[in-house]
Amino acid sequence: MACGIDLTDERADASPVTSAESAGPMGRSGSHGPGPVSTAQLKLLERMRQALRSQHYSRRTEKTYLMWVRRFIFFHNVRHPSEMDEAETNTFLTHTICQRVVR
């Protein structure tokens, strides 16, 4: 618990989340972002973009989701989300909240 916020999952029936579920149907690659994107990330981002478009999300939503995915990946030194678990997600969310990125 940091900044007075506890991000642990209190559900008794919480089941493990697969990488496809945790990634969600997110964004397309754009020219704005923290820097160059690796080949592995392009595949992930392309899959997210296709999933969003198949669900008829707006281009603006794609862009926003992609921004958050990139922030998460770069926060953890360009590790693929499938290599991370709940602890990394909680670390990122706690950092984001404490740095007041989300207002």
Order of alpha helices (4+ residues) and beta strands (2+ residues): alpha-alpha-alpha-alpha
